[in-house]
């Protein structure tokens, strides 16, 4: 069986809570080999306040929905359906019928709309504690130790030694290379 993207309906305003609950359930129930990524579809917008100040805010592209990448098995289906805040899968007629996945081009379009793509989000071969080299930007050729890996956002937090002080940098997967 192959992994596909599915759309899960949630209570409105509970998208981030459902994401956190589902990720916690995946970890505690040992489902990492069946449920891979949970994404709340968001994009950044600039709001201009009354006093003229600009503020970046994250807006949900699909309020009330969460994207889940999984291999559709009975146990994976059960874990997602019974997560608090989930009302069901989109594409299921109910009555115990498993849902249909998003078409690959639909999933790619949604990820691209959020500024992500499959190449960025693919299996990352970099883990916490490894040493990487920064490939581009003002800190090109600097080396640092990976502190955190965020596969949902395709970002790494890298601890770089600059002028005798350690500084945390947030970088995209494609901005570093494993040494």
KOLROGU-879704 format. One record per atom (N, C-alpha, C): residue number from 1; residue in three letters; atom name; x, y, z. Coordinates in steps of 0.1 Angstrom, whole numbers, plus 5000, padded with zeros to 4 digits. Last residue first. Example, Ala and Ser with C-alpha at 12.3 -4.5 7.8 and 13.67 -1.06 7.14 Angstrom:
<sites>
(2,"SER","N",(5128,4978,5071)),
(2,"SER","CA",(5137,4989,5071)),
(2,"SER","C",(5129,5000,5079)),
(1,"ALA","N",(5132,4943,5078)),
(1,"ALA","CA",(5123,4955,5078)),
(1,"ALA","C",(5132,4967,5078)),
</sites>
This chain:
<sites>
(179,"UNK","N",(5274,5172,5064)),
(179,"UNK","CA",(5289,5170,5062)),
(179,"UNK","C",(5292,5156,5066)),
(178,"UNK","N",(5246,5181,5045)),
(178,"UNK","CA",(5251,5173,5056)),
(178,"UNK","C",(5266,5171,5053)),
(177,"UNK","N",(5237,5214,5037)),
(177,"UNK","CA",(5242,5202,5032)),
(177,"UNK","C",(5249,5194,5044)),
(176,"UNK","N",(5210,5239,5033)),
(176,"UNK","CA",(5221,5232,5041)),
(176,"UNK","C",(5225,5219,5034)),
(175,"UNK","N",(5189,5248,5020)),
(175,"UNK","CA",(5199,5258,5023)),
(175,"UNK","C",(5211,5251,5030)),
(174,"UNK","N",(5168,5230,5018)),
(174,"UNK","CA",(5177,5231,5007)),
(174,"UNK","C",(5188,5242,5009)),
(173,"UNK","N",(5155,5233,5043)),
(173,"UNK","CA",(5162,5221,5040)),
(173,"UNK","C",(5172,5222,5029)),
(172,"UNK","N",(5160,5266,5055)),
(172,"UNK","CA",(5152,5256,5048)),
(172,"UNK","C",(5161,5244,5045)),
(171,"UNK","N",(5168,5276,5089)),
(171,"UNK","CA",(5171,5275,5075)),
(171,"UNK","C",(5162,5265,5069)),
(170,"UNK","N",(5174,5297,5116)),
(170,"UNK","CA",(5164,5288,5110)),
(170,"UNK","C",(5166,5288,5095)),
(169,"UNK","N",(5201,5296,5139)),
(169,"UNK","CA",(5196,5301,5126)),
(169,"UNK","C",(5185,5291,5122)),
(168,"UNK","N",(5214,5306,5169)),
(168,"UNK","CA",(5205,5297,5163)),
(168,"UNK","C",(5200,5304,5150)),
(167,"UNK","N",(5248,5309,5178)),
(167,"UNK","CA",(5236,5316,5173)),
(167,"UNK","C",(5227,5306,5166)),
(166,"UNK","N",(5274,5311,5201)),
(166,"UNK","CA",(5266,5303,5194)),
(166,"UNK","C",(5253,5310,5191)),
(165,"UNK","N",(5304,5330,5197)),
(165,"UNK","CA",(5291,5329,5203)),
(165,"UNK","C",(5282,5320,5195)),
(164,"UNK","N",(5327,5334,5183)),
(164,"UNK","CA",(5328,5329,5196)),
(164,"UNK","C",(5315,5327,5204)),
(163,"UNK","N",(5318,5343,5158)),
(163,"UNK","CA",(5326,5352,5167)),
(163,"UNK","C",(5326,5347,5181)),
(162,"UNK","N",(5295,5318,5157)),
(162,"UNK","CA",(5299,5331,5151)),
(162,"UNK","C",(5306,5340,5161)),
(161,"UNK","N",(5284,5287,5153)),
(161,"UNK","CA",(5294,5294,5161)),
(161,"UNK","C",(5299,5306,5153)),
(160,"UNK","N",(5250,5278,5150)),
(160,"UNK","CA",(5262,5282,5143)),
(160,"UNK","C",(5271,5290,5153)),
(159,"UNK","N",(5226,5255,5151)),
(159,"UNK","CA",(5234,5263,5160)),
(159,"UNK","C",(5247,5265,5154)),
(158,"UNK","N",(5196,5255,5133)),
(158,"UNK","CA",(5210,5251,5133)),
(158,"UNK","C",(5217,5260,5142)),
(157,"UNK","N",(5166,5241,5126)),
(157,"UNK","CA",(5172,5251,5135)),
(157,"UNK","C",(5186,5246,5137)),
(156,"UNK","N",(5150,5238,5094)),
(156,"UNK","CA",(5159,5233,5104)),
(156,"UNK","C",(5163,5244,5113)),
(155,"UNK","N",(5119,5231,5076)),
(155,"UNK","CA",(5129,5240,5082)),
(155,"UNK","C",(5138,5232,5092)),
(154,"UNK","N",(5095,5223,5065)),
(154,"UNK","CA",(5107,5221,5058)),
(154,"UNK","C",(5118,5230,5063)),
(153,"UNK","N",(5072,5223,5081)),
(153,"UNK","CA",(5076,5235,5075)),
(153,"UNK","C",(5088,5235,5066)),
(152,"UNK","N",(5072,5196,5088)),
(152,"UNK","CA",(5060,5202,5083)),
(152,"UNK","C",(5063,5215,5076)),
(151,"UNK","N",(5097,5189,5098)),
(151,"UNK","CA",(5094,5185,5085)),
(151,"UNK","C",(5081,5191,5079)),
(150,"UNK","N",(5120,5204,5115)),
(150,"UNK","CA",(5106,5206,5114)),
(150,"UNK","C",(5102,5202,5100)),
(149,"UNK","N",(5145,5197,5138)),
(149,"UNK","CA",(5141,5194,5124)),
(149,"UNK","C",(5125,5195,5124)),
(148,"UNK","N",(5170,5213,5158)),
(148,"UNK","CA",(5156,5209,5156)),
(148,"UNK","C",(5153,5207,5141)),
(147,"UNK","N",(5198,5215,5157)),
(147,"UNK","CA",(5191,5215,5170)),
(147,"UNK","C",(5177,5210,5169)),
(146,"UNK","N",(5227,5207,5141)),
(146,"UNK","CA",(5212,5207,5139)),
(146,"UNK","C",(5206,5206,5153)),
(145,"UNK","N",(5255,5228,5141)),
(145,"UNK","CA",(5249,5215,5146)),
(145,"UNK","C",(5234,5217,5146)),
(144,"UNK","N",(5274,5242,5113)),
(144,"UNK","CA",(5266,5242,5126)),
(144,"UNK","C",(5260,5229,5129)),
(143,"UNK","N",(5295,5263,5094)),
(143,"UNK","CA",(5291,5250,5098)),
(143,"UNK","C",(5283,5251,5111)),
(142,"UNK","N",(5295,5285,5066)),
(142,"UNK","CA",(5295,5283,5080)),
(142,"UNK","C",(5290,5268,5083)),
(141,"UNK","N",(5290,5287,5039)),
(141,"UNK","CA",(5302,5280,5043)),
(141,"UNK","C",(5304,5279,5058)),
(140,"UNK","N",(5270,5316,5042)),
(140,"UNK","CA",(5274,5305,5034)),
(140,"UNK","C",(5288,5300,5039)),
(139,"UNK","N",(5257,5336,5055)),
(139,"UNK","CA",(5264,5327,5063)),
(139,"UNK","C",(5269,5314,5055)),
(138,"UNK","N",(5242,5350,5037)),
(138,"UNK","CA",(5254,5357,5043)),
(138,"UNK","C",(5262,5347,5051)),
(137,"UNK","N",(5234,5324,5012)),
(137,"UNK","CA",(5231,5335,5021)),
(137,"UNK","C",(5244,5341,5027)),
(136,"UNK","N",(5240,5288,5013)),
(136,"UNK","CA",(5238,5301,5006)),
(136,"UNK","C",(5235,5312,5017)),
(135,"UNK","N",(5247,5265,5028)),
(135,"UNK","CA",(5251,5266,5013)),
(135,"UNK","C",(5249,5280,5007)),
(134,"UNK","N",(5261,5255,5058)),
(134,"UNK","CA",(5251,5265,5052)),
(134,"UNK","C",(5256,5267,5037)),
(133,"UNK","N",(5265,5222,5067)),
(133,"UNK","CA",(5272,5234,5062)),
(133,"UNK","C",(5261,5242,5055)),
(132,"UNK","N",(5260,5203,5098)),
(132,"UNK","CA",(5257,5207,5084)),
(132,"UNK","C",(5265,5219,5080)),
(131,"UNK","N",(5261,5176,5120)),
(131,"UNK","CA",(5268,5188,5116)),
(131,"UNK","C",(5264,5191,5101)),
(130,"UNK","N",(5235,5163,5141)),
(130,"UNK","CA",(5244,5162,5130)),
(130,"UNK","C",(5249,5176,5126)),
(129,"UNK","N",(5215,5169,5160)),
(129,"UNK","CA",(5229,5165,5165)),
(129,"UNK","C",(5239,5164,5153)),
(128,"UNK","N",(5187,5156,5143)),
(128,"UNK","CA",(5192,5164,5154)),
(128,"UNK","C",(5206,5159,5158)),
(127,"UNK","N",(5193,5147,5108)),
(127,"UNK","CA",(5187,5145,5121)),
(127,"UNK","C",(5194,5154,5132)),
(126,"UNK","N",(5186,5144,5074)),
(126,"UNK","CA",(5193,5151,5085)),
(126,"UNK","C",(5186,5150,5098)),
(125,"UNK","N",(5171,5134,5054)),
(125,"UNK","CA",(5182,5125,5059)),
(125,"UNK","C",(5191,5132,5069)),
(124,"UNK","N",(5137,5134,5051)),
(124,"UNK","CA",(5149,5142,5054)),
(124,"UNK","C",(5159,5133,5060)),
(123,"UNK","N",(5115,5127,5026)),
(123,"UNK","CA",(5122,5121,5037)),
(123,"UNK","C",(5135,5129,5039)),
(122,"UNK","N",(5101,5159,5014)),
(122,"UNK","CA",(5104,5144,5013)),
(122,"UNK","C",(5112,5139,5026)),
(121,"UNK","N",(5097,5185,5013)),
(121,"UNK","CA",(5091,5178,5024)),
(121,"UNK","C",(5094,5163,5024)),
(120,"UNK","N",(5109,5194,4990)),
(120,"UNK","CA",(5113,5199,5003)),
(120,"UNK","C",(5109,5191,5014)),
(119,"UNK","N",(5094,5179,4972)),
(119,"UNK","CA",(5109,5177,4972)),
(119,"UNK","C",(5114,5183,4985)),
(118,"UNK","N",(5068,5188,4975)),
(118,"UNK","CA",(5072,5174,4979)),
(118,"UNK","C",(5087,5172,4980)),
(117,"UNK","N",(5068,5221,4989)),
(117,"UNK","CA",(5066,5211,4978)),
(117,"UNK","C",(5071,5198,4983)),
(116,"UNK","N",(5052,5251,5001)),
(116,"UNK","CA",(5060,5238,5003)),
(116,"UNK","C",(5059,5230,4990)),
(115,"UNK","N",(5036,5272,5000)),
(115,"UNK","CA",(5050,5275,4999)),
(115,"UNK","C",(5058,5263,5002)),
(114,"UNK","N",(5009,5267,4998)),
(114,"UNK","CA",(5015,5270,5012)),
(114,"UNK","C",(5030,5273,5012)),
(113,"UNK","N",(5007,5260,4972)),
(113,"UNK","CA",(5000,5272,4977)),
(113,"UNK","C",(5005,5276,4990)),
(112,"UNK","N",(5021,5236,4972)),
(112,"UNK","CA",(5027,5247,4966)),
(112,"UNK","C",(5021,5260,4970)),
(111,"UNK","N",(5001,5220,4985)),
(111,"UNK","CA",(5014,5222,4991)),
(111,"UNK","C",(5022,5234,4985)),
(110,"UNK","N",(4981,5221,4965)),
(110,"UNK","CA",(4979,5226,4979)),
(110,"UNK","C",(4992,5229,4986)),
(109,"UNK","N",(4994,5209,4944)),
(109,"UNK","CA",(4989,5223,4942)),
(109,"UNK","C",(4987,5229,4956)),
(108,"UNK","N",(4999,5183,4954)),
(108,"UNK","CA",(5010,5192,4950)),
(108,"UNK","C",(5006,5206,4949)),
(107,"UNK","N",(4972,5175,4957)),
(107,"UNK","CA",(4981,5176,4969)),
(107,"UNK","C",(4993,5185,4966)),
(106,"UNK","N",(4964,5174,4930)),
(106,"UNK","CA",(4957,5183,4940)),
(106,"UNK","C",(4966,5185,4952)),
(105,"UNK","N",(4982,5155,4919)),
(105,"UNK","CA",(4983,5169,4915)),
(105,"UNK","C",(4975,5179,4924)),
(104,"UNK","N",(4973,5132,4933)),
(104,"UNK","CA",(4987,5137,4935)),
(104,"UNK","C",(4988,5152,4931)),
(103,"UNK","N",(4940,5135,4947)),
(103,"UNK","CA",(4949,5132,4936)),
(103,"UNK","C",(4962,5138,4938)),
(102,"UNK","N",(4933,5124,4980)),
(102,"UNK","CA",(4935,5135,4971)),
(102,"UNK","C",(4943,5130,4959)),
(101,"UNK","N",(4916,5093,4985)),
(101,"UNK","CA",(4927,5102,4987)),
(101,"UNK","C",(4926,5114,4977)),
(100,"UNK","N",(4884,5084,4998)),
(100,"UNK","CA",(4893,5084,4987)),
(100,"UNK","C",(4903,5095,4989)),
(99,"UNK","N",(4877,5066,5029)),
(99,"UNK","CA",(4877,5078,5020)),
(99,"UNK","C",(4886,5076,5008)),
(98,"UNK","N",(4859,5036,5036)),
(98,"UNK","CA",(4871,5044,5037)),
(98,"UNK","C",(4871,5055,5026)),
(97,"UNK","N",(4828,5033,5053)),
(97,"UNK","CA",(4835,5033,5040)),
(97,"UNK","C",(4847,5042,5040)),
(96,"UNK","N",(4813,5033,5075)),
(96,"UNK","CA",(4825,5025,5075)),
(96,"UNK","C",(4832,5024,5062)),
(95,"UNK","N",(4793,5052,5070)),
(95,"UNK","CA",(4789,5038,5071)),
(95,"UNK","C",(4801,5029,5071)),
(94,"UNK","N",(4805,5076,5045)),
(94,"UNK","CA",(4801,5072,5059)),
(94,"UNK","C",(4798,5057,5059)),
(93,"UNK","N",(4817,5082,5022)),
(93,"UNK","CA",(4802,5083,5022)),
(93,"UNK","C",(4797,5078,5036)),
(92,"UNK","N",(4844,5103,5021)),
(92,"UNK","CA",(4839,5091,5026)),
(92,"UNK","C",(4824,5092,5027)),
(91,"UNK","N",(4854,5128,5014)),
(91,"UNK","CA",(4855,5117,5004)),
(91,"UNK","C",(4851,5104,5009)),
(90,"UNK","N",(4870,5137,5044)),
(90,"UNK","CA",(4863,5142,5032)),
(90,"UNK","C",(4865,5131,5022)),
(89,"UNK","N",(4864,5121,5076)),
(89,"UNK","CA",(4872,5123,5064)),
(89,"UNK","C",(4864,5129,5053)),
(88,"UNK","N",(4854,5137,5107)),
(88,"UNK","CA",(4854,5127,5097)),
(88,"UNK","C",(4864,5130,5085)),
(87,"UNK","N",(4858,5153,5129)),
(87,"UNK","CA",(4844,5149,5126)),
(87,"UNK","C",(4843,5139,5115)),
(86,"UNK","N",(4881,5157,5155)),
(86,"UNK","CA",(4879,5152,5141)),
(86,"UNK","C",(4865,5148,5139)),
(85,"UNK","N",(4882,5162,5182)),
(85,"UNK","CA",(4881,5174,5173)),
(85,"UNK","C",(4879,5170,5158)),
(84,"UNK","N",(4903,5135,5190)),
(84,"UNK","CA",(4894,5146,5195)),
(84,"UNK","C",(4894,5158,5185)),
(83,"UNK","N",(4904,5108,5168)),
(83,"UNK","CA",(4912,5119,5174)),
(83,"UNK","C",(4902,5130,5178)),
(82,"UNK","N",(4892,5088,5154)),
(82,"UNK","CA",(4890,5089,5168)),
(82,"UNK","C",(4898,5099,5175)),
(81,"UNK","N",(4903,5090,5127)),
(81,"UNK","CA",(4888,5092,5130)),
(81,"UNK","C",(4885,5095,5144)),
(80,"UNK","N",(4930,5083,5132)),
(80,"UNK","CA",(4926,5096,5127)),
(80,"UNK","C",(4912,5099,5131)),
(79,"UNK","N",(4928,5056,5141)),
(79,"UNK","CA",(4935,5066,5149)),
(79,"UNK","C",(4931,5080,5145)),
(78,"UNK","N",(4914,5043,5120)),
(78,"UNK","CA",(4908,5044,5133)),
(78,"UNK","C",(4915,5055,5141)),
(77,"UNK","N",(4932,5045,5099)),
(77,"UNK","CA",(4919,5051,5098)),
(77,"UNK","C",(4913,5053,5111)),
(76,"UNK","N",(4953,5029,5110)),
(76,"UNK","CA",(4955,5043,5107)),
(76,"UNK","C",(4942,5051,5106)),
(75,"UNK","N",(4939,5004,5111)),
(75,"UNK","CA",(4944,5010,5123)),
(75,"UNK","C",(4947,5025,5121)),
(74,"UNK","N",(4933,4999,5083)),
(74,"UNK","CA",(4922,5000,5093)),
(74,"UNK","C",(4927,5007,5106)),
(73,"UNK","N",(4952,5022,5063)),
(73,"UNK","CA",(4950,5008,5068)),
(73,"UNK","C",(4938,5010,5079)),
(72,"UNK","N",(4965,5042,5041)),
(72,"UNK","CA",(4952,5039,5046)),
(72,"UNK","C",(4950,5024,5050)),
(71,"UNK","N",(4992,5060,5051)),
(71,"UNK","CA",(4989,5047,5044)),
(71,"UNK","C",(4975,5043,5049)),
(70,"UNK","N",(4990,5096,5049)),
(70,"UNK","CA",(4991,5083,5056)),
(70,"UNK","C",(4989,5072,5046)),
(69,"UNK","N",(4989,5129,5056)),
(69,"UNK","CA",(4995,5120,5047)),
(69,"UNK","C",(4997,5106,5055)),
(68,"UNK","N",(4963,5152,5060)),
(68,"UNK","CA",(4970,5141,5066)),
(68,"UNK","C",(4976,5132,5055)),
(67,"UNK","N",(4952,5185,5065)),
(67,"UNK","CA",(4957,5175,5055)),
(67,"UNK","C",(4965,5165,5063)),
(66,"UNK","N",(4921,5197,5078)),
(66,"UNK","CA",(4935,5194,5081)),
(66,"UNK","C",(4939,5183,5070)),
(65,"UNK","N",(4896,5223,5081)),
(65,"UNK","CA",(4902,5211,5075)),
(65,"UNK","C",(4917,5210,5078)),
(64,"UNK","N",(4887,5247,5091)),
(64,"UNK","CA",(4879,5235,5094)),
(64,"UNK","C",(4884,5222,5088)),
(63,"UNK","N",(4897,5267,5064)),
(63,"UNK","CA",(4893,5266,5078)),
(63,"UNK","C",(4884,5254,5080)),
(62,"UNK","N",(4920,5266,5043)),
(62,"UNK","CA",(4908,5259,5044)),
(62,"UNK","C",(4904,5257,5059)),
(61,"UNK","N",(4940,5285,5049)),
(61,"UNK","CA",(4935,5284,5035)),
(61,"UNK","C",(4921,5277,5035)),
(60,"UNK","N",(4944,5306,5076)),
(60,"UNK","CA",(4941,5293,5072)),
(60,"UNK","C",(4935,5293,5058)),
(59,"UNK","N",(4970,5329,5079)),
(59,"UNK","CA",(4956,5327,5077)),
(59,"UNK","C",(4954,5313,5072)),
(58,"UNK","N",(4993,5346,5100)),
(58,"UNK","CA",(4990,5333,5093)),
(58,"UNK","C",(4975,5331,5091)),
(57,"UNK","N",(5005,5379,5095)),
(57,"UNK","CA",(4996,5369,5102)),
(57,"UNK","C",(4995,5357,5093)),
(56,"UNK","N",(5026,5406,5100)),
(56,"UNK","CA",(5024,5394,5093)),
(56,"UNK","C",(5016,5384,5101)),
(55,"UNK","N",(5017,5440,5100)),
(55,"UNK","CA",(5019,5428,5108)),
(55,"UNK","C",(5017,5416,5100)),
(54,"UNK","N",(5024,5474,5099)),
(54,"UNK","CA",(5022,5462,5092)),
(54,"UNK","C",(5025,5450,5101)),
(53,"UNK","N",(5008,5504,5110)),
(53,"UNK","CA",(5018,5494,5112)),
(53,"UNK","C",(5014,5481,5105)),
(52,"UNK","N",(4988,5523,5108)),
(52,"UNK","CA",(4997,5521,5097)),
(52,"UNK","C",(5007,5511,5098)),
(51,"UNK","N",(4969,5522,5128)),
(51,"UNK","CA",(4980,5532,5130)),
(51,"UNK","C",(4990,5531,5119)),
(50,"UNK","N",(4953,5501,5120)),
(50,"UNK","CA",(4947,5515,5118)),
(50,"UNK","C",(4959,5525,5120)),
(49,"UNK","N",(4974,5477,5102)),
(49,"UNK","CA",(4966,5482,5114)),
(49,"UNK","C",(4962,5496,5111)),
(48,"UNK","N",(4975,5455,5077)),
(48,"UNK","CA",(4978,5469,5080)),
(48,"UNK","C",(4969,5474,5091)),
(47,"UNK","N",(4988,5422,5074)),
(47,"UNK","CA",(4977,5431,5078)),
(47,"UNK","C",(4982,5445,5081)),
(46,"UNK","N",(4999,5400,5051)),
(46,"UNK","CA",(5003,5412,5058)),
(46,"UNK","C",(4991,5420,5061)),
(45,"UNK","N",(4999,5364,5054)),
(45,"UNK","CA",(4994,5377,5048)),
(45,"UNK","C",(4999,5388,5057)),
(44,"UNK","N",(5009,5331,5047)),
(44,"UNK","CA",(5012,5344,5054)),
(44,"UNK","C",(5006,5355,5046)),
(43,"UNK","N",(4987,5303,5050)),
(43,"UNK","CA",(4997,5311,5042)),
(43,"UNK","C",(4998,5324,5050)),
(42,"UNK","N",(4980,5268,5057)),
(42,"UNK","CA",(4980,5282,5060)),
(42,"UNK","C",(4989,5290,5051)),
(41,"UNK","N",(4966,5238,5065)),
(41,"UNK","CA",(4969,5247,5053)),
(41,"UNK","C",(4968,5261,5057)),
(40,"UNK","N",(4982,5218,5087)),
(40,"UNK","CA",(4971,5228,5087)),
(40,"UNK","C",(4974,5238,5075)),
(39,"UNK","N",(4992,5185,5083)),
(39,"UNK","CA",(4994,5199,5080)),
(39,"UNK","C",(4981,5207,5080)),
(38,"UNK","N",(5010,5158,5092)),
(38,"UNK","CA",(4997,5164,5095)),
(38,"UNK","C",(5000,5179,5092)),
(37,"UNK","N",(5026,5128,5080)),
(37,"UNK","CA",(5025,5143,5082)),
(37,"UNK","C",(5011,5147,5084)),
(36,"UNK","N",(5022,5099,5084)),
(36,"UNK","CA",(5035,5106,5083)),
(36,"UNK","C",(5034,5121,5086)),
(35,"UNK","N",(5012,5068,5095)),
(35,"UNK","CA",(5007,5082,5095)),
(35,"UNK","C",(5020,5091,5095)),
(34,"UNK","N",(5028,5045,5095)),
(34,"UNK","CA",(5015,5046,5087)),
(34,"UNK","C",(5010,5060,5085)),
(33,"UNK","N",(5049,5046,5111)),
(33,"UNK","CA",(5051,5040,5098)),
(33,"UNK","C",(5039,5040,5090)),
(32,"UNK","N",(5040,5058,5134)),
(32,"UNK","CA",(5049,5066,5126)),
(32,"UNK","C",(5051,5059,5112)),
(31,"UNK","N",(5024,5047,5154)),
(31,"UNK","CA",(5019,5047,5141)),
(31,"UNK","C",(5027,5055,5131)),
(30,"UNK","N",(5025,5044,5183)),
(30,"UNK","CA",(5035,5038,5174)),
(30,"UNK","C",(5030,5037,5159)),
(29,"UNK","N",(5009,5058,5200)),
(29,"UNK","CA",(5003,5045,5195)),
(29,"UNK","C",(5013,5038,5185)),
(28,"UNK","N",(5023,5081,5205)),
(28,"UNK","CA",(5020,5072,5216)),
(28,"UNK","C",(5015,5058,5211)),
(27,"UNK","N",(5025,5092,5178)),
(27,"UNK","CA",(5037,5089,5186)),
(27,"UNK","C",(5034,5079,5197)),
(26,"UNK","N",(4998,5096,5172)),
(26,"UNK","CA",(5007,5088,5163)),
(26,"UNK","C",(5019,5083,5170)),
(25,"UNK","N",(4990,5113,5193)),
(25,"UNK","CA",(4985,5099,5192)),
(25,"UNK","C",(4993,5090,5183)),
(24,"UNK","N",(5004,5136,5186)),
(24,"UNK","CA",(5007,5130,5198)),
(24,"UNK","C",(5002,5115,5198)),
(23,"UNK","N",(4993,5142,5161)),
(23,"UNK","CA",(5007,5139,5162)),
(23,"UNK","C",(5011,5132,5175)),
(22,"UNK","N",(4966,5147,5170)),
(22,"UNK","CA",(4969,5136,5161)),
(22,"UNK","C",(4984,5132,5161)),
(21,"UNK","N",(4970,5170,5186)),
(21,"UNK","CA",(4964,5157,5192)),
(21,"UNK","C",(4968,5145,5183)),
(20,"UNK","N",(4980,5188,5167)),
(20,"UNK","CA",(4988,5185,5179)),
(20,"UNK","C",(4983,5171,5185)),
(19,"UNK","N",(4958,5189,5149)),
(19,"UNK","CA",(4971,5186,5145)),
(19,"UNK","C",(4980,5181,5156)),
(18,"UNK","N",(4937,5198,5167)),
(18,"UNK","CA",(4936,5185,5161)),
(18,"UNK","C",(4950,5180,5156)),
(17,"UNK","N",(4948,5223,5172)),
(17,"UNK","CA",(4946,5214,5183)),
(17,"UNK","C",(4945,5200,5177)),
(16,"UNK","N",(4946,5235,5146)),
(16,"UNK","CA",(4959,5233,5153)),
(16,"UNK","C",(4959,5223,5164)),
(15,"UNK","N",(4917,5234,5142)),
(15,"UNK","CA",(4927,5227,5133)),
(15,"UNK","C",(4940,5225,5140)),
(14,"UNK","N",(4896,5245,5155)),
(14,"UNK","CA",(4903,5234,5162)),
(14,"UNK","C",(4914,5228,5154)),
(13,"UNK","N",(4881,5262,5140)),
(13,"UNK","CA",(4889,5268,5150)),
(13,"UNK","C",(4898,5258,5158)),
(12,"UNK","N",(4855,5238,5135)),
(12,"UNK","CA",(4861,5251,5131)),
(12,"UNK","C",(4869,5257,5142)),
(11,"UNK","N",(4864,5204,5138)),
(11,"UNK","CA",(4856,5215,5143)),
(11,"UNK","C",(4863,5228,5139)),
(10,"UNK","N",(4874,5190,5106)),
(10,"UNK","CA",(4875,5192,5121)),
(10,"UNK","C",(4865,5203,5125)),
(9,"UNK","N",(4880,5166,5082)),
(9,"UNK","CA",(4872,5177,5086)),
(9,"UNK","C",(4873,5178,5101)),
(8,"UNK","N",(4909,5158,5063)),
(8,"UNK","CA",(4901,5155,5075)),
(8,"UNK","C",(4893,5167,5079)),
(7,"UNK","N",(4920,5145,5033)),
(7,"UNK","CA",(4915,5157,5040)),
(7,"UNK","C",(4906,5153,5051)),
(6,"UNK","N",(4951,5128,5025)),
(6,"UNK","CA",(4936,5128,5028)),
(6,"UNK","C",(4933,5141,5035)),
(5,"UNK","N",(4976,5116,5004)),
(5,"UNK","CA",(4971,5127,5012)),
(5,"UNK","C",(4956,5126,5013)),
(4,"UNK","N",(4992,5084,5008)),
(4,"UNK","CA",(4984,5094,5000)),
(4,"UNK","C",(4980,5105,5010)),
(3,"UNK","N",(5014,5056,5004)),
(3,"UNK","CA",(5009,5067,5012)),
(3,"UNK","C",(5003,5078,5003)),
(2,"UNK","N",(5004,5023,4994)),
(2,"UNK","CA",(5012,5035,4993)),
(2,"UNK","C",(5006,5046,5001)),
(1,"UNK","N",(5008,4988,5000)),
(1,"UNK","CA",(5000,5000,5000)),
(1,"UNK","C",(5009,5012,5000)),
</sites>
